Structure formats: C-alpha cells, structure tokens
C-alpha cells in the first residue's frame, strides 16, 4: 500500500486504586512544562554501553519527546520489558500534565515485578489510575497481553513508541532494539529510529497498535509508505524481513563505496534454528560473491557459527566479572542490518533494516516490529560506521565464542511462554540507572 488511512480507536484499561508518588518528586514533575518550539529530530540513534556520553542516549531521546508532549497528546508504547523507574517517572509526569499514556508490556515480566512500589509496572498502574474521570480518549493505562498481542503463540517482544505531538513535531514513530530498561541504557548496544511528520506511516503503526490492544489473532500486516516499509510479526509464511533486503543485493558494481563492492553490515543479537541458518547461508553466499560483509552478534547456535566460519564475524559480549552476569556484562542487542552499494537494482543503493526481532523461530512467530528505510544515505552510513565500531571493539571471534549472559531465547516446549525470560525479582535498577537519574 502506498499509504494506509486508519481511524484511531482509543481503548481504555481498567482503573485500579491509586498511591501517591513522593510529593517533592511529583511537584518537580508537574512543574516541567513542554516547549512548544521543540523539534523531534528524525534519524537513527545508537547507544554505546562503554562510553559515558553515549550510555542512555536512546533513553534521553525518548524522554525529550515525552516531556515536550502537550496536554491532550497521546503516547503509545509496546515493549517486551518496562523496568526502569527513571523512565516510569517521566511517563507518570506526562500523564499528570494531561497526556494520554498507554503502555503494553510482557505479562510474565509484569508479574515478576509483583507489587513492589519501586518497580515500574506497579508504580505506573497506581499513578495512571488517578484522573480516571478524564474523557475516555485521554485516559492512561499500562496492561499486558496473554502471550503475543496480535498472534496465537510466541512472545510479546516489540520496542516502540508512538507520539501524536511533541513540541512543534507531529506524528512521531520511534522504534528499535532497546527495551525500556536500565540494562538497555547502560549495558547494551542498541539502535533507535525516529520518523516524524509522516501521517500515513503513523496511522499505519497506530492501526497495528489498535490491533495489539485487542489481544487476539490478526492477519499479517505489512505496508509501504514512500521509502519506508513496515513489517509486523507474526509473519506466517511471508518472506523473511532480512531476506527481503539481502535477496536484492548484488556484490559488485557499487558506485557509492570506494572499492565498488557492496557493503553488508549485520548486527543481530541472536541467531537460531533453521531461520537463523537460512539467513547465515545467504550472508555467506554474498561474501563468496564478493560483497564486503561484516557481522556482530551476541548469541549464535553452533551450526550457524559453522556456516559463517572464516568470515568477519565477532561476538560482542564483555564479561566484566569472574563469571557471566547478565546484569553486569555488556553486549550487542541490535537486531538489523544495513546495505550500502548495489541493492534494489541501484548501484548507489542504501537500505537500513531496524527491528526488535532476533533471527529465531520464536522471533518469526512472535509480536515484533521491522522497519526498512531505503534511499537514506546518511542513515545507512551511520549504521555501517556503527557496526564497524562494534566490530573493532568486540573481544571474541567465532573460534572463542562464549555463552552469553543474556536470557536464553530458546522457546519452551510448553508453548513459547514468557516465563523462560523472567529476570530476578529484585532487578538492580538503582545501580544501572544511577547516572541517568
């Protein structure tokens, strides 16, 4: 579709009893006023866990868009995990000044937070229950889906935020690889793509949102607006988003690379099962055909490492202590790729795939988002340069691979439940978010 016109249907959560935040903090939050002249900057942003100035960079972009959303604006979030008191307070402040904030997160992870008033889910549940006499379209809530929101099985795994207005900017679509957690800010390499002033794209993503809040099975949703293609899992027999890009690559004849070879830069955290192997075979084929290929990853099954042996592929996992600890280690968490060169039939082509989706069977069946942006040379160069940077800093090759400290993405035999991903009951958010707060 060249465009997708959608009527936005606002759905409302169930109010629950309220509890006040500390008064001094609440007063500071309410006192902050949006800047009507603020402009949300479009493009791609990267998070670097080793560099002080770049840790939390994605969170800061989220917060700026949020704090400049005026009363009456809507903010819609879907995230696998929301466990960040720092971000939770910002969303509560937006709600308190009249913004409609609605959030969906994983049911298993929400339950793992229990009733702890310092954890994000219960904190926002209580705060959003205030002002429940607002018009329906202006109410706020946080809720979960049974497993996936738009499918029959899998994991609810997107990471996105839709904002109707922030400052002087309208129709903001923000998405990427980072969850709304302290770990995403200070432990992980993540990417975050922002598109603004594109109502057709925004309406298309709101259409997906309005399906997700119904928590039932929906048909495949894929559409193109201008140079941007959106693909939402479950995919159900469609062409893999990654292969939809890689299948259109020619390795020689590039006019926008110094060597004339097409550059393929891959940064996907987890590769598994036949899906991951299929993409790995394609990437290897492109290398053998003369493409300039470079790969960074976090976890990869042995059979896939075997397919990629001898290629420029590195595991970005820094184990900081004596043994692996997923709350201390640093690792690549991106889920995408970039192609610079001969692609889509153009010798000067540029393509970026940014996503929440690991290349696994679980990713194929789960709720995920993918955005493919073509003909944006600035964004593509940034992505290529970022993968090159991670590759230079990555400590491990395929031959000295180690098991990552991140949760195991292997689906459980009893039906792809979130319980396989649960974090400890006491998440160390104070330590992770100290510099952000």
C-alpha positions in Angstrom: 0.0 0.0 0.0 1.3 3.5 -0.8 -0.5 4.8 2.3 -2.7 3.4 5.0 -5.6 5.5 6.3 -6.7 4.5 9.7 -9.3 5.7 12.2 -7.6 5.8 15.6 -9.7 3.9 18.1 -8.7 4.6 21.7 -9.2 1.6 24.0 -9.3 2.0 27.7 -7.8 0.0 30.6 -9.4 -0.8 33.9 -8.7 1.7 36.7 -7.1 0.5 39.9 -6.6 2.1 43.3 -4.0 4.8 43.5 -1.0 5.6 45.6 0.9 9.0 45.5 4.5 9.4 44.5 6.7 11.3 46.9 5.4 14.8 46.9 8.6 16.6 46.2 9.3 14.5 43.1 5.7 14.8 41.9 5.9 18.6 42.3 9.0 18.8 40.1 7.4 16.6 37.5 4.2 18.6 37.3 6.2 21.9 37.2 8.1 20.8 34.0 6.3 22.4 31.0 6.6 21.3 27.4 8.4 23.5 25.0 6.1 24.2 22.1 9.0 25.0 19.8 10.9 21.8 20.4 11.5 19.8 17.3 11.9 16.0 17.4 15.0 15.1 15.3 14.4 12.2 12.9 17.0 9.6 12.1 18.9 6.8 13.8 20.4 6.9 17.3 22.8 4.4 18.8 23.6 3.5 22.4 27.1 2.6 23.5 27.5 0.9 26.9 31.2 1.7 27.4 31.1 5.5 26.7 29.7 7.8 29.3 28.3 10.3 26.8 26.6 7.6 24.8 25.2 5.5 27.6 21.5 6.2 27.9 21.4 8.2 24.6 18.3 6.4 23.4 16.6 6.9 26.7 17.3 10.7 26.5 15.7 10.9 23.1 12.6 9.1 24.5 12.5 11.4 27.4 12.8 14.6 25.3 9.9 13.5 23.1 7.9 12.6 26.1 8.5 15.7 28.2 7.5 18.0 25.3 4.2 16.2 24.5 1.5 18.7 25.4 -1.7 18.1 27.3 -4.1 16.2 25.1 -1.4 14.4 23.1 -1.2 10.6 23.0 1.8 8.4 23.7 1.6 4.7 22.9 4.2 2.2 23.9 4.8 -1.5 23.3 7.8 -3.0 25.0 8.8 -6.5 26.0 10.1 -5.2 29.3 9.5 -2.0 31.1 11.7 -2.0 34.2 13.1 1.5 34.6 12.0 3.7 37.5 13.8 6.6 35.7 11.6 6.2 32.6 8.5 5.3 34.6 8.7 8.7 36.4 8.9 10.5 33.1 5.8 8.7 31.8 3.9 9.5 35.0 4.8 13.2 34.7 3.4 13.2 31.2 0.2 11.6 32.4 0.0 14.2 35.3 0.0 17.1 32.9 -2.8 15.7 30.7 -1.0 13.4 28.2 -2.8 10.1 27.4 -0.1 7.4 28.1 -0.9 3.8 27.2 1.6 1.0 27.5 1.7 -2.7 26.8 4.4 -5.0 28.2 5.0 -8.7 28.7 2.6 -10.3 31.1 5.3 -12.6 32.6 7.7 -9.8 33.2 4.9 -7.6 34.7 4.0 -10.4 37.1 7.7 -10.8 38.1 7.6 -7.2 39.5 4.9 -8.1 41.9 3.5 -5.3 44.0 6.9 -3.7 44.7 6.1 0.1 44.7 9.6 0.8 43.3 9.1 -1.3 40.2 7.8 0.2 37.0 4.7 -1.8 36.4 3.0 -1.3 39.8 4.3 2.2 40.0 2.6 3.2 36.8 -0.5 1.2 37.5 -1.2 3.2 40.6 -0.2 6.6 39.0 -2.3 6.1 35.9 -5.4 5.2 38.0 -5.5 8.9 39.0 -7.6 11.3 37.0 -9.8 8.4 35.8 -12.6 10.8 35.3 -10.9 12.1 32.1 -12.6 11.6 28.7 -12.0 8.0 27.5 -9.6 9.1 24.8 -7.4 10.9 27.3 -7.1 8.1 29.9 -3.8 6.4 30.7 -3.1 2.8 31.5 -0.5 0.0 31.4 -1.5 -3.6 30.7 -0.3 -6.9 29.3 -1.2 -9.4 26.6 -1.8 -13.1 27.2 1.3 -14.1 25.2 1.6 -12.2 21.9 -0.8 -9.3 21.3 -1.5 -10.0 17.6 -0.8 -13.7 17.3 -1.6 -17.1 18.7 1.7 -18.0 20.3 5.2 -16.6 20.9 6.5 -13.7 22.9 5.3 -10.1 23.1 8.6 -8.6 22.1 8.4 -5.2 20.3 10.1 -2.0 21.4 8.3 1.1 20.1 6.7 4.5 21.0 4.2 6.5 19.0 3.6 10.1 19.9 0.9 12.2 18.3 2.7 15.5 19.0 5.8 16.7 20.8 6.7 20.4 20.8 6.3 21.5 17.1 6.5 18.0 15.7 3.6 15.7 14.7 3.1 12.0 14.0 6.2 10.6 15.6 7.1 6.9 15.1 10.1 5.7 17.3 11.3 2.1 17.3 14.3 0.0 17.7 16.1 -2.8 19.6 16.1 -1.4 23.1 13.6 -2.2 25.8 12.5 0.4 28.4 15.0 -0.8 31.0 18.2 0.3 32.7 20.0 -2.6 31.1 19.1 -1.2 27.6 20.6 2.1 28.6 23.9 1.1 30.2 24.7 -2.5 29.2 23.7 -2.8 25.6 24.5 -1.6 22.1 21.1 -0.7 20.8 19.6 1.4 17.9 16.5 3.6 17.8 15.0 5.0 14.6 12.7 8.1 14.6 10.4 9.1 11.7 8.4 12.4 12.1 5.8 14.3 10.1 4.6 11.2 8.2 0.9 10.8 8.9 0.4 7.8 6.7 3.2 5.9 8.4 2.0 7.0 11.9 -1.6 5.9 11.0 -0.3 2.5 9.9 1.5 1.9 13.1 -1.5 3.1 15.1 -3.5 0.6 13.1 -1.1 -2.1 14.4 -1.4 -0.7 18.0 -5.2 -0.8 17.8 -5.0 -4.4 16.9 -2.5 -5.2 19.6 -4.7 -3.8 22.4 -7.4 -6.3 21.4 -5.0 -9.2 22.3 -6.2 -11.6 19.6 -5.1 -13.1 16.4 -4.8 -10.8 13.4 -3.7 -11.2 9.7 -0.2 -10.4 8.6 0.4 -6.6 8.5 2.9 -5.2 6.0 2.8 -1.9 4.2 5.0 0.6 2.4 4.7 4.4 2.7 7.2 6.2 0.4 10.6 4.8 1.0 9.7 3.1 4.3 8.4 -0.5 4.6 6.9 -1.7 7.9 6.6 -5.4 8.7 5.0 -6.8 11.8 5.3 -10.4 13.0 3.8 -13.0 13.2 5.0 -13.4 9.6 3.1 -16.6 8.7 4.9 -17.8 5.6 6.0 -14.4 4.3 9.5 -13.6 3.1 11.8 -13.0 6.0 12.3 -9.3 6.6 16.1 -9.7 6.5 16.0 -11.8 3.3 13.7 -9.3 1.7 16.7 -7.0 1.7 19.5 -9.5 1.2 17.9 -11.2 -1.7 18.1 -7.9 -3.7 21.8 -7.4 -3.2 24.4 -7.5 -5.9 28.0 -7.6 -4.7 29.9 -5.7 -7.4 29.3 -2.5 -9.4 28.6 -0.3 -6.4 29.1 3.4 -7.1 28.8 4.6 -3.6 31.6 2.6 -2.0 35.4 3.2 -2.6 36.0 -0.4 -3.6 33.0 -0.8 -5.8 32.0 -3.7 -3.6 28.6 -3.6 -1.8 28.9 -3.3 1.9 26.7 -5.6 4.1 26.8 -4.8 7.8 24.9 -7.1 10.1 24.1 -6.5 13.8 21.6 -9.1 15.1 21.9 -10.2 18.6 20.5 -13.8 18.4 20.6 -16.3 15.5 18.9 -19.7 16.0 17.2 -22.7 14.4 16.6 -23.0 10.7 15.6 -19.4 10.3 19.0 -18.1 11.6 20.8 -20.8 9.5 18.9 -19.6 6.3 20.0 -16.0 6.8 23.5 -17.1 7.6 23.7 -19.1 4.4 22.6 -16.1 2.4 25.1 -13.8 4.1 27.9 -16.3 3.4 26.7 -16.5 -0.3 27.0 -12.7 -0.6 30.5 -12.8 0.9 31.5 -15.5 -1.6 30.1 -13.4 -4.4 32.4 -10.5 -3.5 30.4 -8.4 -1.0 32.2 -6.6 1.8 30.4 -8.4 4.8 30.9 -7.8 8.5 28.8 -9.3 11.3 28.5 -8.6 15.0 26.2 -10.7 17.3 25.6 -11.8 20.9 24.4 -15.4 20.7 24.6 -17.9 17.8 24.0 -21.6 17.7 26.9 -23.8 16.8 25.5 -24.9 13.4 25.2 -21.3 12.4 28.7 -20.4 13.6 29.8 -23.3 11.4 28.1 -21.8 8.4 29.9 -18.5 9.0 33.3 -19.9 9.8 36.2 -18.0 8.2 34.0 -14.8 7.8 34.4 -11.5 9.5 32.1 -12.2 12.4 32.6 -11.2 16.0 30.7 -11.8 19.2 30.2 -8.6 21.2 30.0 -9.9 24.8 32.2 -8.4 27.5 32.1 -10.4 30.7 33.2 -7.9 33.3 33.4 -10.1 36.4 34.8 -13.5 37.2 31.8 -15.2 35.5 28.9 -14.2 33.3 26.3 -12.0 34.9 23.5 -10.6 32.7 23.2 -7.5 34.9 26.8 -6.5 34.6 28.0 -7.8 31.2 28.0 -5.6 28.1 26.7 -6.9 24.8 25.2 -6.1 21.4 21.4 -6.1 21.4 20.7 -4.7 18.0 18.5 -6.6 15.5 19.2 -5.4 12.0 21.4 -4.7 9.1 22.5 -2.1 6.5 23.4 -2.4 2.8 25.4 0.3 1.0 26.0 -0.3 -2.6 24.3 -2.3 -5.4 20.9 -3.1 -3.9 17.3 -2.9 -5.2 18.6 -2.6 -8.7 20.5 0.6 -7.9 24.3 0.8 -7.9 24.1 3.6 -5.4 21.5 2.0 -3.1 21.1 2.4 0.6 19.0 0.3 2.9 18.7 0.0 6.7 16.6 -2.6 8.5 15.9 -1.7 12.1 13.9 -4.1 14.2 13.1 -5.8 17.5 13.4 -9.2 16.0 16.0 -11.8 16.7 16.6 -14.2 13.8 15.0 -17.2 15.5 11.9 -19.3 15.3 10.5 -17.5 18.3 11.0 -14.2 16.6 9.2 -15.4 13.5 6.0 -16.3 15.4 6.1 -13.5 18.0 4.9 -9.9 18.1 7.8 -7.9 16.6 8.3 -4.8 14.5 10.6 -4.2 11.5 11.1 -1.0 9.6 13.1 -0.9 6.3 14.2 2.5 5.2 15.6 2.9 1.7 17.4 5.8 -0.1 18.7 7.4 3.1 22.5 7.6 2.6 23.1 9.4 5.9 21.3 6.8 8.0 22.9 4.0 6.1 26.4 5.4 6.6 25.8 5.8 10.3 24.7 2.2 10.6 27.7 1.0 8.6 30.1 3.0 10.7 28.4 1.8 13.9 28.8 -1.9 13.0 32.4 -1.2 12.1 32.9 0.4 15.5 31.4 -2.6 17.4 33.4 -5.0 15.3 36.6 -3.2 16.2 35.8 -3.3 19.9 34.3 -6.8 20.0 36.5 -9.1 22.1 35.6 -12.5 20.6 35.7 -14.3 17.3 33.7 -17.3 16.2 36.5 -19.6 17.4 36.5 -18.3 21.1 32.7 -18.0 21.4 31.2 -17.9 24.9 27.7 -18.5 26.2 26.2 -15.0 26.6 24.8 -13.8 29.9 21.6 -12.6 28.2 18.4 -14.8 28.7 18.3 -17.9 26.6 15.9 -17.2 23.6 15.1 -20.9 23.1 11.3 -21.4 23.2 9.9 -23.7 25.9 8.3 -26.9 24.8 5.1 -25.9 26.5 4.3 -23.1 24.2 6.7 -20.2 23.9 5.9 -18.7 27.3 7.5 -15.6 28.7 8.5 -17.4 31.9 11.7 -18.5 30.2 12.8 -14.9 30.2 11.9 -13.8 33.7 14.5 -11.6 35.4 15.3 -11.8 39.1 12.6 -10.4 41.4 14.9 -7.6 42.6 16.2 -6.0 39.4 19.3 -3.8 40.2 17.8 -0.7 38.6 19.3 1.7 41.1 22.8 0.7 40.1 22.0 0.5 36.4 20.3 3.9 36.3 22.4 5.9 38.7 24.0 8.1 36.0 20.6 8.5 34.2 18.8 9.8 37.2 
